[in-house]
C-alpha cells in the first residue's frame, strides 16, 4: 500500500469533508482533500508533548525548562476537561471556555516570547518552532469541543491489530486485508458505543438471512448512533446474542 499521501487520499475519497485527528506524519498535509480545505487536520498534543519529554532526556541541563512546558500542556488538558464537564450547561460552559481560550493564548505568547530570545538553546528553538508550525492544527479543538486533544484513544484501539499483524497474514490477498481492516473498524465502533459485537452481528446477519441473504432495506437503522435506548440495552455487553426484529423491509423488496 505504501506510506505516501495517495493512500489516505484514496481511503477518504474525493468528497470527504470534516476534521481528522492525526499525528504529524508529512503525508497528511500533502493530501488533496487537506490542500483544498475539505479536510481539516487536528494535530495530536500527545505527539507534540513528546518533543519536550525527549528534549529533557537528551539534554539533562534542560530538564527543568522541559518540565515547565509539560506542566503548561497538562494545564491545557485540565482546562479542556473542565470545559467539557459543562457542555450541557451553556452559562457554565461559556465561562470555562473563556478560561481555556486564555490558557491557549498564554501558551502561544510564551512560545513566541521565547523564540525571540537571541541566545535561545538550539534544542529549545527546535521544539518551539515545531510547536508553531503545527499550532493551527493543535488548536482545532478550541472551536470544536468534540475534537479530542490527542489520538491516544484511536492508537489504543489499533494496538490489537498492529501487535497481532504477524499472525494475520491469511492468504496474503489484498481483499482479505481490506476485509480485516473493515471488521476491525466495525468491531471498534461497536465497542465504542458499548455494544456486544457478537450480539450485534447475530442481530444484523439474521436480518440479512430473512432478506434472502441480502442487505436489509433500512441498513442505516443498524448503525449504533441510530439505535434506540432499548436496542442499545438489548445489544450491550450484558446481553445474550439475539436475532430479534428481523421482519423489516428488505432491499429491493416492495412488499
C-alpha positions in Angstrom: 0.0 0.0 0.0 2.9 2.4 0.8 3.1 5.5 3.0 2.5 8.3 0.5 -0.3 10.8 0.7 -2.1 8.9 -2.0 -3.0 6.1 0.5 -5.1 8.3 2.8 -6.4 10.3 -0.2 -7.8 7.1 -1.6 -9.1 6.0 1.8 -11.1 9.1 2.4 -12.3 9.6 -1.1 -12.5 12.9 -3.2 -15.7 14.1 -1.5 -14.6 13.6 2.1 -15.2 16.5 4.5 -14.6 17.0 8.2 -11.9 17.0 10.8 -9.3 14.3 11.2 -7.2 13.8 14.3 -3.7 12.8 13.2 -0.1 12.7 14.2 2.5 14.9 12.4 3.3 12.5 9.5 4.1 14.6 6.4 1.7 12.6 4.2 -1.4 14.1 5.8 -0.8 17.8 4.9 0.0 16.7 1.4 -3.4 15.2 0.8 -5.5 16.9 -1.9 -8.5 17.0 0.5 -6.5 18.9 3.0 -5.0 21.3 0.5 -8.5 22.1 -0.8 -9.8 22.7 2.7 -12.3 19.9 2.7 -10.5 18.0 5.4 -9.0 19.8 8.5 -6.1 18.3 10.3 -6.3 18.4 14.1 -2.8 17.5 15.3 -2.2 15.4 18.4 -1.0 17.1 21.6 0.4 13.8 22.9 2.9 13.7 20.0 3.8 17.4 20.4 4.2 16.8 24.1 6.7 14.0 23.4 9.1 16.6 21.9 9.6 18.2 25.3 9.9 14.8 27.0 12.6 13.7 24.6 14.4 17.0 25.0 14.6 16.6 28.7 16.0 13.1 28.4 18.6 14.2 25.8 19.7 17.4 27.5 19.8 16.9 31.3 20.6 20.6 31.8 17.3 21.5 30.0 15.1 19.2 32.1 13.7 22.0 34.2 12.7 24.0 31.2 11.1 21.0 29.5 9.2 20.2 32.7 7.8 23.7 32.7 6.4 23.1 29.3 5.0 19.7 30.2 3.1 21.4 33.1 1.7 24.0 30.8 0.5 21.4 28.4 -1.0 19.5 31.3 -2.9 22.7 32.3 -4.3 22.8 28.8 -5.7 19.3 29.1 -7.1 20.2 32.5 -8.8 23.4 31.3 -10.4 21.5 28.4 -11.6 18.7 30.6 -13.3 21.3 32.9 -14.9 22.9 29.9 -16.3 19.5 28.6 -17.8 18.8 32.0 -20.3 21.6 31.5 -21.2 21.1 27.8 -24.8 20.8 28.7 -24.7 24.0 30.9 -24.5 26.9 28.5 -23.6 29.5 31.1 -21.0 27.4 32.9 -19.5 26.2 29.6 -19.1 29.8 28.4 -17.0 30.7 31.5 -14.8 27.6 31.3 -14.5 28.1 27.5 -13.1 31.6 28.2 -10.6 30.1 30.7 -9.4 27.6 28.1 -9.0 30.3 25.4 -7.0 32.4 27.8 -4.8 29.4 28.5 -4.3 28.7 24.8 -3.4 32.4 24.2 -0.9 32.4 27.1 0.7 29.3 25.8 1.2 30.8 22.3 2.5 34.0 23.8 5.0 32.1 25.9 6.4 30.3 22.9 6.6 33.5 20.8 8.5 35.3 23.6 11.0 32.5 24.0 11.6 32.3 20.2 12.5 35.9 20.2 15.5 35.3 22.5 18.7 35.6 20.6 20.6 33.1 22.7 17.8 30.5 22.9 19.2 27.0 23.2 19.1 25.2 19.8 17.1 22.3 21.3 14.6 24.6 22.7 14.2 26.5 19.5 13.7 23.3 17.5 10.7 22.1 19.6 9.2 25.6 19.9 9.4 26.1 16.1 7.7 22.7 15.6 5.0 23.9 18.1 4.5 27.0 16.0 4.4 25.1 12.7 1.6 22.8 14.0 -0.2 25.4 16.1 -3.3 25.8 13.8 -3.9 22.1 13.8 -3.1 21.8 17.6 -5.8 24.4 18.4 -8.7 23.0 16.3 -10.3 21.7 19.5 -10.8 25.2 20.8 -13.6 25.9 18.3 -14.7 22.3 18.1 -15.1 20.9 21.6 -16.0 17.5 20.2 -12.4 17.1 18.9 -10.0 15.4 21.4 -6.6 16.9 22.1 -4.8 13.7 21.1 -5.4 10.5 19.1 -4.5 8.2 22.1 -7.9 6.5 22.0 -7.5 5.6 18.3 -4.0 4.4 18.8 -5.0 2.2 21.7 -7.8 0.7 19.6 -5.3 -0.1 16.8 -2.9 -1.8 19.2 -4.5 -5.3 18.9 -4.4 -5.4 15.1 -0.9 -3.9 15.0 0.6 -6.2 17.6 -1.1 -9.3 16.1 -0.4 -8.4 12.4 2.3 -11.1 12.1 -0.5 -13.7 12.8 -3.0 -12.1 10.4 -1.4 -13.0 7.1 -4.2 -15.2 5.9 -4.0 -15.9 2.2 -2.0 -12.7 1.6 -4.7 -11.4 -0.7 -5.4 -7.7 -0.8 -9.1 -8.3 -0.4 -8.5 -10.2 2.8 -6.5 -7.4 4.2 -9.3 -4.9 3.4 -11.9 -7.2 4.9 -9.8 -7.4 8.1 -9.5 -3.7 8.2 -13.2 -3.2 7.8 -14.0 -5.7 10.5 -11.5 -4.2 13.0 -13.2 -0.8 12.3 -16.7 -2.3 12.7 -15.8 -4.1 16.0 -14.0 -1.0 17.3 -17.0 1.2 16.5 -19.4 -1.2 18.2 -17.3 -1.3 21.3 -17.0 2.4 21.5 -20.8 2.5 21.6 -21.0 -0.1 24.3 -22.4 -2.8 22.1 -21.6 -6.5 22.1 -20.1 -7.3 18.7 -21.4 -10.9 18.8 -25.0 -9.8 19.7 -25.0 -7.1 17.1 -23.6 -9.4 14.3 -26.2 -12.1 15.1 -29.0 -9.4 15.0 -27.8 -8.0 11.7 -26.9 -11.2 10.0 -30.2 -12.8 11.0 -31.9 -9.8 9.3 -29.8 -10.4 6.2 -30.8 -14.1 6.2 -34.5 -13.1 6.5 -34.0 -11.0 3.4 -32.7 -14.0 1.4 -29.0 -13.3 2.1 -29.3 -9.6 1.0 -28.7 -6.3 2.9 -31.8 -5.1 4.8 -33.5 -2.2 3.1 -33.1 0.3 6.0 -29.4 -0.6 6.7 -28.9 2.8 8.4 -31.2 1.7 11.2 -28.5 -0.8 12.3 -25.8 1.9 12.8 -25.0 2.3 16.6 -25.9 6.0 16.7 -29.3 5.3 15.2 -30.3 2.7 17.7 -32.9 3.4 20.4 -32.0 3.2 24.1 -33.9 -0.1 24.3 -31.9 -1.6 21.4 -28.6 -0.5 22.9 -29.5 -2.1 26.2 -30.5 -5.3 24.4 -27.3 -5.4 22.4 -25.0 -4.3 25.2 -22.2 -6.3 26.7 -24.5 -7.8 29.3 -26.8 -9.1 26.6 -27.2 -12.6 25.2 -27.0 -12.7 21.4 -30.5 -12.5 19.9 -31.7 -12.0 16.4 -35.0 -10.2 17.1 -36.6 -7.6 14.9 -35.9 -9.4 11.6 -39.2 -8.7 9.9 -38.3 -5.3 8.4 -38.4 -4.4 4.8 -35.5 -5.8 2.7 -33.6 -4.0 -0.1 -35.4 -4.2 -3.5 -38.4 -5.6 -1.7 -41.7 -3.8 -2.5 -43.7 -5.8 0.0 
